Amino acid sequence: MPKWPNNNSRQPSVRGPDACAASWTLAEADIVKLAIGLCVEKFDANPDWEAHLANVCHDELLAVCASDRALDVANCLLECTNAAVGTFIKSIAVSETVLPGQLICSDWSQK
């Protein structure tokens, strides 16, 4: 993160919290892009899932798939997201207690 001196002092113009927030935001973007790639690779390898990403927003990946493969796809989303997080962030646990079945809903209003 570049730090440019203020006009009136030798202090950096980028405050610590701003630099930290920017670093997390940039990391989040890289994590989500990697997770997308990992999911697409797995979806392509499993055409019977009939899965595709329907929406990606900030830190969420939303997929649509064949109903009978929903648990496989939910598991894939968790695995790919955790793998992507683990690639960039080493000192924070990459998985909460989330079961794949908790990610499944029948329509967008249940999201």
N, CA, C and O atoms as a GROMACS GRO file, in nm:
protein
  444
    1MET      N    1   0.086  -0.117   0.000
    1MET     CA    2   0.000   0.000   0.000
    1MET      C    3   0.091   0.123   0.000
    1MET      O    4   0.168   0.141   0.094
    2PRO      N    5   0.084   0.206  -0.100
    2PRO     CA    6   0.171   0.324  -0.104
    2PRO      C    7   0.131   0.424   0.005
    2PRO      O    8   0.013   0.438   0.038
    3LYS      N    9   0.229   0.490   0.058
    3LYS     CA   10   0.205   0.593   0.159
    3LYS      C   11   0.269   0.722   0.109
    3LYS      O   12   0.390   0.730   0.090
    4TRP      N   13   0.187   0.822   0.088
    4TRP     CA   14   0.238   0.951   0.045
    4TRP      C   15   0.237   1.047   0.163
    4TRP      O   16   0.140   1.051   0.238
    5PRO      N   17   0.343   1.125   0.180
    5PRO     CA   18   0.345   1.216   0.295
    5PRO      C   19   0.241   1.326   0.282
    5PRO      O   20   0.210   1.373   0.172
    6ASN      N   21   0.187   1.364   0.396
    6ASN     CA   22   0.096   1.479   0.400
    6ASN      C   23   0.174   1.605   0.366
    6ASN      O   24   0.296   1.607   0.377
    7ASN      N   25   0.105   1.707   0.325
    7ASN     CA   26   0.170   1.834   0.294
    7ASN      C   27   0.232   1.899   0.417
    7ASN      O   28   0.335   1.965   0.406
    8ASN      N   29   0.170   1.881   0.534
    8ASN     CA   30   0.213   1.953   0.654
    8ASN      C   31   0.298   1.871   0.750
    8ASN      O   32   0.342   1.923   0.852
    9SER      N   33   0.322   1.746   0.721
    9SER     CA   34   0.400   1.664   0.815
    9SER      C   35   0.467   1.549   0.741
    9SER      O   36   0.448   1.530   0.621
   10ARG      N   37   0.544   1.475   0.814
   10ARG     CA   38   0.610   1.358   0.757
   10ARG      C   39   0.528   1.231   0.782
   10ARG      O   40   0.573   1.120   0.753
   11GLN      N   41   0.408   1.248   0.835
   11GLN     CA   42   0.321   1.134   0.861
   11GLN      C   43   0.260   1.082   0.730
   11GLN      O   44   0.231   1.162   0.640
   12PRO      N   45   0.241   0.952   0.718
   12PRO     CA   46   0.178   0.900   0.597
   12PRO      C   47   0.033   0.948   0.586
   12PRO      O   48  -0.035   0.965   0.687
   13SER      N   49  -0.011   0.969   0.465
   13SER     CA   50  -0.149   1.015   0.446
   13SER      C   51  -0.247   0.899   0.451
   13SER      O   52  -0.368   0.920   0.462
   14VAL      N   53  -0.198   0.777   0.443
   14VAL     CA   54  -0.285   0.660   0.452
   14VAL      C   55  -0.285   0.614   0.597
   14VAL      O   56  -0.182   0.572   0.650
   15ARG      N   57  -0.402   0.622   0.661
   15ARG     CA   58  -0.412   0.579   0.800
   15ARG      C   59  -0.409   0.427   0.808
   15ARG      O   60  -0.448   0.358   0.713
   16GLY      N   61  -0.363   0.376   0.919
   16GLY     CA   62  -0.352   0.231   0.938
   16GLY      C   63  -0.482   0.156   0.911
   16GLY      O   64  -0.480   0.057   0.838
   17PRO      N   65  -0.596   0.200   0.968
   17PRO     CA   66  -0.721   0.128   0.943
   17PRO      C   67  -0.760   0.127   0.795
   17PRO      O   68  -0.814   0.028   0.746
   18ASP      N   69  -0.732   0.237   0.725
   18ASP     CA   70  -0.765   0.242   0.582
   18ASP      C   71  -0.678   0.145   0.504
   18ASP      O   72  -0.727   0.076   0.414
   19ALA      N   73  -0.551   0.139   0.537
   19ALA     CA   74  -0.460   0.047   0.469
   19ALA      C   75  -0.499  -0.097   0.496
   19ALA      O   76  -0.494  -0.181   0.406
   20CYS      N   77  -0.538  -0.126   0.618
   20CYS     CA   78  -0.581  -0.261   0.655
   20CYS      C   79  -0.708  -0.299   0.580
   20CYS      O   80  -0.719  -0.409   0.526
   21ALA      N   81  -0.805  -0.208   0.576
   21ALA     CA   82  -0.930  -0.235   0.506
   21ALA      C   83  -0.906  -0.258   0.357
   21ALA      O   84  -0.965  -0.347   0.297
   22ALA      N   85  -0.819  -0.178   0.298
   22ALA     CA   86  -0.788  -0.195   0.156
   22ALA      C   87  -0.722  -0.330   0.131
   22ALA      O   88  -0.753  -0.396   0.032
   23SER      N   89  -0.632  -0.371   0.219
   23SER     CA   90  -0.566  -0.501   0.203
   23SER      C   91  -0.666  -0.615   0.208
   23SER      O   92  -0.658  -0.707   0.127
   24TRP      N   93  -0.761  -0.609   0.302
   24TRP     CA   94  -0.862  -0.714   0.311
   24TRP      C   95  -0.952  -0.713   0.188
   24TRP      O   96  -0.988  -0.820   0.137
   25THR      N   97  -0.990  -0.595   0.141
   25THR     CA   98  -1.076  -0.586   0.023
   25THR      C   99  -1.007  -0.646  -0.099
   25THR      O  100  -1.069  -0.720  -0.175
   26LEU      N  101  -0.879  -0.615  -0.116
   26LEU     CA  102  -0.804  -0.670  -0.229
   26LEU      C  103  -0.789  -0.821  -0.216
   26LEU      O  104  -0.799  -0.894  -0.315
   27ALA      N  105  -0.765  -0.869  -0.095
   27ALA     CA  106  -0.753  -1.013  -0.073
   27ALA      C  107  -0.885  -1.082  -0.101
   27ALA      O  108  -0.888  -1.190  -0.161
   28GLU      N  109  -0.995  -1.021  -0.058
   28GLU     CA  110  -1.127  -1.080  -0.081
   28GLU      C  111  -1.153  -1.098  -0.230
   28GLU      O  112  -1.205  -1.201  -0.272
   29ALA      N  113  -1.118  -0.999  -0.309
   29ALA     CA  114  -1.138  -1.009  -0.454
   29ALA      C  115  -1.058  -1.124  -0.513
   29ALA      O  116  -1.110  -1.200  -0.596
   30ASP      N  117  -0.934  -1.140  -0.472
   30ASP     CA  118  -0.851  -1.249  -0.522
   30ASP      C  119  -0.906  -1.384  -0.478
   30ASP      O  120  -0.908  -1.479  -0.555
   31ILE      N  121  -0.951  -1.392  -0.354
   31ILE     CA  122  -1.007  -1.517  -0.302
   31ILE      C  123  -1.131  -1.557  -0.381
   31ILE      O  124  -1.144  -1.673  -0.421
   32VAL      N  125  -1.221  -1.463  -0.403
   32VAL     CA  126  -1.344  -1.495  -0.475
   32VAL      C  127  -1.314  -1.536  -0.619
   32VAL      O  128  -1.375  -1.630  -0.670
   33LYS      N  129  -1.222  -1.468  -0.684
   33LYS     CA  130  -1.187  -1.505  -0.822
   33LYS      C  131  -1.130  -1.645  -0.828
   33LYS      O  132  -1.163  -1.722  -0.919
   34LEU      N  133  -1.044  -1.681  -0.734
   34LEU     CA  134  -0.988  -1.816  -0.731
   34LEU      C  135  -1.098  -1.918  -0.704
   34LEU      O  136  -1.102  -2.022  -0.768
   35ALA      N  137  -1.187  -1.889  -0.610
   35ALA     CA  138  -1.297  -1.980  -0.579
   35ALA      C  139  -1.386  -2.001  -0.701
   35ALA      O  140  -1.432  -2.113  -0.726
   36ILE      N  141  -1.411  -1.896  -0.777
   36ILE     CA  142  -1.490  -1.908  -0.901
   36ILE      C  143  -1.422  -2.006  -0.995
   36ILE      O  144  -1.487  -2.097  -1.047
   37GLY      N  145  -1.294  -1.988  -1.017
   37GLY     CA  146  -1.220  -2.076  -1.108
   37GLY      C  147  -1.222  -2.221  -1.062
   37GLY      O  148  -1.240  -2.312  -1.143
   38LEU      N  149  -1.204  -2.243  -0.933
   38LEU     CA  150  -1.206  -2.380  -0.880
   38LEU      C  151  -1.344  -2.443  -0.896
   38LEU      O  152  -1.354  -2.561  -0.931
   39CYS      N  153  -1.449  -2.366  -0.872
   39CYS     CA  154  -1.586  -2.418  -0.888
   39CYS      C  155  -1.616  -2.451  -1.034
   39CYS      O  156  -1.670  -2.558  -1.063
   40VAL      N  157  -1.582  -2.362  -1.124
   40VAL     CA  158  -1.609  -2.385  -1.265
   40VAL      C  159  -1.536  -2.511  -1.313
   40VAL      O  160  -1.592  -2.591  -1.389
   41GLU      N  161  -1.413  -2.527  -1.270
   41GLU     CA  162  -1.336  -2.647  -1.304
   41GLU      C  163  -1.408  -2.774  -1.258
   41GLU      O  164  -1.419  -2.871  -1.332
   42LYS      N  165  -1.456  -2.771  -1.135
   42LYS     CA  166  -1.524  -2.887  -1.078
   42LYS      C  167  -1.660  -2.908  -1.144
   42LYS      O  168  -1.700  -3.022  -1.169
   43PHE      N  169  -1.732  -2.800  -1.173
   43PHE     CA  170  -1.861  -2.812  -1.242
   43PHE      C  171  -1.841  -2.875  -1.380
   43PHE      O  172  -1.917  -2.963  -1.420
   44ASP      N  173  -1.739  -2.830  -1.451
   44ASP     CA  174  -1.710  -2.885  -1.584
   44ASP      C  175  -1.675  -3.032  -1.578
   44ASP      O  176  -1.706  -3.108  -1.670
   45ALA      N  177  -1.610  -3.075  -1.470
   45ALA     CA  178  -1.571  -3.215  -1.454
   45ALA      C  179  -1.690  -3.303  -1.413
   45ALA      O  180  -1.680  -3.426  -1.415
   46ASN      N  181  -1.800  -3.240  -1.375
   46ASN     CA  182  -1.919  -3.314  -1.330
   46ASN      C  183  -2.043  -3.263  -1.402
   46ASN      O  184  -2.129  -3.201  -1.340
   47PRO      N  185  -2.055  -3.290  -1.533
   47PRO     CA  186  -2.168  -3.236  -1.609
   47PRO      C  187  -2.304  -3.284  -1.560
   47PRO      O  188  -2.405  -3.217  -1.583
   48ASP      N  189  -2.309  -3.398  -1.494
   48ASP     CA  190  -2.437  -3.447  -1.442
   48ASP      C  191  -2.493  -3.359  -1.331
   48ASP      O  192  -2.612  -3.368  -1.298
   49TRP      N  193  -2.409  -3.274  -1.273
   49TRP     CA  194  -2.458  -3.180  -1.172
   49TRP      C  195  -2.543  -3.069  -1.234
   49TRP      O  196  -2.625  -3.008  -1.166
   50GLU      N  197  -2.524  -3.044  -1.365
   50GLU     CA  198  -2.593  -2.935  -1.435
   50GLU      C  199  -2.577  -2.804  -1.357
   50GLU      O  200  -2.671  -2.725  -1.345
   51ALA      N  201  -2.458  -2.783  -1.305
   51ALA     CA  202  -2.433  -2.668  -1.218
   51ALA      C  203  -2.367  -2.553  -1.292
   51ALA      O  204  -2.285  -2.573  -1.382
   52HIS      N  205  -2.405  -2.435  -1.254
   52HIS     CA  206  -2.337  -2.314  -1.301
   52HIS      C  207  -2.353  -2.206  -1.194
   52HIS      O  208  -2.448  -2.208  -1.116
   53LEU      N  209  -2.259  -2.112  -1.193
   53LEU     CA  210  -2.269  -2.000  -1.100
   53LEU      C  211  -2.371  -1.902  -1.155
   53LEU      O  212  -2.359  -1.856  -1.269
   54ALA      N  213  -2.470  -1.870  -1.075
   54ALA     CA  214  -2.576  -1.780  -1.117
   54ALA      C  215  -2.547  -1.636  -1.077
   54ALA      O  216  -2.593  -1.543  -1.142
   55ASN      N  217  -2.470  -1.619  -0.969
   55ASN     CA  218  -2.440  -1.485  -0.922
   55ASN      C  219  -2.317  -1.491  -0.831
   55ASN      O  220  -2.295  -1.588  -0.760
   56VAL      N  221  -2.239  -1.386  -0.837
   56VAL     CA  222  -2.124  -1.372  -0.748
   56VAL      C  223  -2.129  -1.228  -0.697
   56VAL      O  224  -2.134  -1.134  -0.776
   57CYS      N  225  -2.126  -1.213  -0.566
   57CYS     CA  226  -2.133  -1.080  -0.507
   57CYS      C  227  -2.047  -1.075  -0.383
   57CYS      O  228  -2.073  -1.147  -0.286
   58HIS      N  229  -1.945  -0.992  -0.386
   58HIS     CA  230  -1.852  -0.976  -0.274
   58HIS      C  231  -1.792  -1.110  -0.233
   58HIS      O  232  -1.700  -1.159  -0.298
   59ASP      N  233  -1.844  -1.170  -0.127
   59ASP     CA  234  -1.787  -1.295  -0.078
   59ASP      C  235  -1.886  -1.411  -0.090
   59ASP      O  236  -1.877  -1.509  -0.016
   60GLU      N  237  -1.981  -1.400  -0.182
   60GLU     CA  238  -2.081  -1.505  -0.200
   60GLU      C  239  -2.076  -1.561  -0.341
   60GLU      O  240  -2.065  -1.486  -0.438
   61LEU      N  241  -2.085  -1.693  -0.350
   61LEU     CA  242  -2.100  -1.761  -0.478
   61LEU      C  243  -2.235  -1.831  -0.475
   61LEU      O  244  -2.261  -1.911  -0.385
   62LEU      N  245  -2.320  -1.801  -0.570
   62LEU     CA  246  -2.452  -1.862  -0.576
   62LEU      C  247  -2.459  -1.951  -0.700
   62LEU      O  248  -2.432  -1.905  -0.812
   63ALA      N  249  -2.494  -2.076  -0.680
   63ALA     CA  250  -2.499  -2.172  -0.790
   63ALA      C  251  -2.639  -2.226  -0.809
   63ALA      O  252  -2.720  -2.230  -0.715
   64VAL      N  253  -2.667  -2.267  -0.932
   64VAL     CA  254  -2.791  -2.335  -0.968
   64VAL      C  255  -2.750  -2.471  -1.020
   64VAL      O  256  -2.650  -2.483  -1.091
   65CYS      N  257  -2.828  -2.575  -0.985
   65CYS     CA  258  -2.789  -2.709  -1.026
   65CYS      C  259  -2.910  -2.801  -1.030
   65CYS      O  260  -3.021  -2.762  -0.993
   66ALA      N  261  -2.888  -2.924  -1.074
   66ALA     CA  262  -2.992  -3.026  -1.070
   66ALA      C  263  -3.027  -3.053  -0.924
   66ALA      O  264  -2.938  -3.063  -0.839
   67SER      N  265  -3.156  -3.064  -0.894
   67SER     CA  266  -3.201  -3.081  -0.755
   67SER      C  267  -3.137  -3.200  -0.686
   67SER      O  268  -3.100  -3.192  -0.569
   68ASP      N  269  -3.123  -3.310  -0.758
   68ASP     CA  270  -3.068  -3.430  -0.695
   68ASP      C  271  -2.917  -3.423  -0.673
   68ASP      O  272  -2.860  -3.514  -0.612
   69ARG      N  273  -2.853  -3.317  -0.721
   69ARG     CA  274  -2.708  -3.299  -0.700
   69ARG      C  275  -2.676  -3.178  -0.613
   69ARG      O  276  -2.561  -3.136  -0.603
   70ALA      N  277  -2.779  -3.122  -0.549
   70ALA     CA  278  -2.761  -3.000  -0.470
   70ALA      C  279  -2.657  -3.018  -0.358
   70ALA      O  280  -2.578  -2.928  -0.333
   71LEU      N  281  -2.658  -3.132  -0.292
   71LEU     CA  282  -2.562  -3.154  -0.184
   71LEU      C  283  -2.420  -3.162  -0.237
   71LEU      O  284  -2.327  -3.112  -0.173
   72ASP      N  285  -2.402  -3.225  -0.354
   72ASP     CA  286  -2.268  -3.229  -0.416
   72ASP      C  287  -2.219  -3.089  -0.449
   72ASP      O  288  -2.103  -3.056  -0.425
   73VAL      N  289  -2.307  -3.008  -0.503
   73VAL     CA  290  -2.270  -2.872  -0.543
   73VAL      C  291  -2.243  -2.785  -0.420
   73VAL      O  292  -2.148  -2.707  -0.419
   74ALA      N  293  -2.325  -2.799  -0.317
   74ALA     CA  294  -2.302  -2.723  -0.194
   74ALA      C  295  -2.167  -2.761  -0.132
   74ALA      O  296  -2.092  -2.675  -0.086
   75ASN      N  297  -2.137  -2.890  -0.132
   75ASN     CA  298  -2.008  -2.936  -0.081
   75ASN      C  299  -1.894  -2.880  -0.165
   75ASN      O  300  -1.792  -2.839  -0.111
   76CYS      N  301  -1.911  -2.877  -0.296
   76CYS     CA  302  -1.812  -2.822  -0.387
   76CYS      C  303  -1.788  -2.673  -0.357
   76CYS      O  304  -1.673  -2.629  -0.351
   77LEU      N  305  -1.894  -2.597  -0.337
   77LEU     CA  306  -1.882  -2.455  -0.306
   77LEU      C  307  -1.802  -2.433  -0.178
   77LEU      O  308  -1.716  -2.346  -0.172
   78LEU      N  309  -1.832  -2.512  -0.075
   78LEU     CA  310  -1.758  -2.500   0.051
   78LEU      C  311  -1.611  -2.537   0.032
   78LEU      O  312  -1.523  -2.465   0.079
   79GLU      N  313  -1.585  -2.648  -0.035
   79GLU     CA  314  -1.447  -2.692  -0.056
   79GLU      C  315  -1.367  -2.590  -0.136
   79GLU      O  316  -1.254  -2.557  -0.100
   80CYS      N  317  -1.426  -2.541  -0.244
   80CYS     CA  318  -1.355  -2.445  -0.330
   80CYS      C  319  -1.331  -2.313  -0.259
   80CYS      O  320  -1.224  -2.253  -0.272
   81THR      N  321  -1.430  -2.267  -0.184
   81THR     CA  322  -1.414  -2.141  -0.110
   81THR      C  323  -1.307  -2.156  -0.002
   81THR      O  324  -1.222  -2.069   0.014
   82ASN      N  325  -1.311  -2.266   0.071
   82ASN     CA  326  -1.210  -2.288   0.175
   82ASN      C  327  -1.070  -2.302   0.116
   82ASN      O  328  -0.973  -2.252   0.173
   83ALA      N  329  -1.060  -2.369   0.001
   83ALA     CA  330  -0.929  -2.382  -0.065
   83ALA      C  331  -0.878  -2.246  -0.108
   83ALA      O  332  -0.759  -2.216  -0.094
   84ALA      N  333  -0.966  -2.162  -0.162
   84ALA     CA  334  -0.926  -2.029  -0.206
   84ALA      C  335  -0.881  -1.943  -0.088
   84ALA      O  336  -0.779  -1.875  -0.096
   85VAL      N  337  -0.957  -1.946   0.020
   85VAL     CA  338  -0.919  -1.868   0.139
   85VAL      C  339  -0.784  -1.917   0.190
   85VAL      O  340  -0.697  -1.836   0.223
   86GLY      N  341  -0.766  -2.047   0.198
   86GLY     CA  342  -0.644  -2.104   0.250
   86GLY      C  343  -0.521  -2.073   0.166
   86GLY      O  344  -0.409  -2.077   0.216
   87THR      N  345  -0.541  -2.042   0.040
   87THR     CA  346  -0.431  -2.005  -0.048
   87THR      C  347  -0.372  -1.869  -0.009
   87THR      O  348  -0.252  -1.848  -0.018
   88PHE      N  349  -0.458  -1.779   0.035
   88PHE     CA  350  -0.415  -1.642   0.064
   88PHE      C  351  -0.398  -1.611   0.212
   88PHE      O  352  -0.314  -1.530   0.249
   89ILE      N  353  -0.478  -1.675   0.296
   89ILE     CA  354  -0.477  -1.642   0.438
   89ILE      C  355  -0.440  -1.768   0.516
   89ILE      O  356  -0.514  -1.865   0.518
   90LYS      N  357  -0.325  -1.764   0.580
   90LYS     CA  358  -0.272  -1.882   0.649
   90LYS      C  359  -0.302  -1.885   0.798
   90LYS      O  360  -0.310  -1.993   0.855
   91SER      N  361  -0.319  -1.771   0.860
   91SER     CA  362  -0.327  -1.768   1.006
   91SER      C  363  -0.470  -1.758   1.060
   91SER      O  364  -0.489  -1.744   1.180
   92ILE      N  365  -0.569  -1.766   0.973
   92ILE     CA  366  -0.708  -1.760   1.017
   92ILE      C  367  -0.775  -1.889   0.972
   92ILE      O  368  -0.756  -1.933   0.859
   93ALA      N  369  -0.854  -1.948   1.060
   93ALA     CA  370  -0.926  -2.071   1.024
   93ALA      C  371  -1.011  -2.045   0.901
   93ALA      O  372  -1.078  -1.942   0.892
   94VAL      N  373  -1.009  -2.136   0.807
   94VAL     CA  374  -1.081  -2.113   0.681
   94VAL      C  375  -1.220  -2.173   0.679
   94VAL      O  376  -1.291  -2.162   0.578
   95SER      N  377  -1.261  -2.237   0.786
   95SER     CA  378  -1.392  -2.299   0.784
   95SER      C  379  -1.464  -2.279   0.916
   95SER      O  380  -1.410  -2.305   1.024
   96GLU      N  381  -1.586  -2.233   0.906
   96GLU     CA  382  -1.674  -2.228   1.022
   96GLU      C  383  -1.750  -2.359   1.025
   96GLU      O  384  -1.732  -2.444   0.938
   97THR      N  385  -1.833  -2.375   1.126
   97THR     CA  386  -1.915  -2.496   1.130
   97THR      C  387  -2.036  -2.473   1.042
   97THR      O  388  -2.144  -2.437   1.090
   98VAL      N  389  -2.018  -2.494   0.913
   98VAL     CA  390  -2.125  -2.482   0.815
   98VAL      C  391  -2.135  -2.615   0.743
   98VAL      O  392  -2.037  -2.663   0.686
   99LEU      N  393  -2.252  -2.673   0.746
   99LEU     CA  394  -2.275  -2.798   0.675
   99LEU      C  395  -2.325  -2.768   0.535
   99LEU      O  396  -2.402  -2.674   0.516
  100PRO      N  397  -2.283  -2.846   0.436
  100PRO     CA  398  -2.327  -2.819   0.299
  100PRO      C  399  -2.478  -2.809   0.286
  100PRO      O  400  -2.528  -2.727   0.208
  101GLY      N  401  -2.552  -2.891   0.359
  101GLY     CA  402  -2.698  -2.887   0.350
  101GLY      C  403  -2.758  -2.754   0.392
  101GLY      O  404  -2.868  -2.720   0.350
  102GLN      N  405  -2.687  -2.678   0.476
  102GLN     CA  406  -2.736  -2.548   0.520
  102GLN      C  407  -2.730  -2.444   0.408
  102GLN      O  408  -2.792  -2.338   0.420
  103LEU      N  409  -2.659  -2.473   0.302
  103LEU     CA  410  -2.644  -2.379   0.192
  103LEU      C  411  -2.753  -2.394   0.086
  103LEU      O  412  -2.763  -2.311  -0.004
  104ILE      N  413  -2.833  -2.498   0.097
  104ILE     CA  414  -2.930  -2.531  -0.009
  104ILE      C  415  -3.065  -2.465   0.020
  104ILE      O  416  -3.116  -2.471   0.131
  105CYS      N  417  -3.121  -2.401  -0.083
  105CYS     CA  418  -3.255  -2.346  -0.075
  105CYS      C  419  -3.323  -2.367  -0.210
  105CYS      O  420  -3.257  -2.388  -0.312
  106SER      N  421  -3.455  -2.361  -0.211
  106SER     CA  422  -3.528  -2.391  -0.335
  106SER      C  423  -3.554  -2.269  -0.421
  106SER      O  424  -3.582  -2.282  -0.540
  107ASP      N  425  -3.544  -2.149  -0.362
  107ASP     CA  426  -3.557  -2.028  -0.443
  107ASP      C  427  -3.484  -1.911  -0.376
  107ASP      O  428  -3.441  -1.921  -0.261
  108TRP      N  429  -3.471  -1.802  -0.449
  108TRP     CA  430  -3.390  -1.689  -0.403
  108TRP      C  431  -3.445  -1.624  -0.277
  108TRP      O  432  -3.369  -1.565  -0.201
  109SER      N  433  -3.575  -1.634  -0.252
  109SER     CA  434  -3.632  -1.570  -0.133
  109SER      C  435  -3.585  -1.638  -0.005
  109SER      O  436  -3.592  -1.577   0.102
  110GLN      N  437  -3.537  -1.761  -0.013
  110GLN     CA  438  -3.486  -1.833   0.104
  110GLN      C  439  -3.340  -1.804   0.130
  110GLN      O  440  -3.287  -1.844   0.234
  111LYS      N  441  -3.274  -1.736   0.041
  111LYS     CA  442  -3.131  -1.706   0.053
  111LYS      C  443  -3.103  -1.625   0.175
  111LYS      O  444  -2.988  -1.591   0.202
   0.00000   0.00000   0.00000
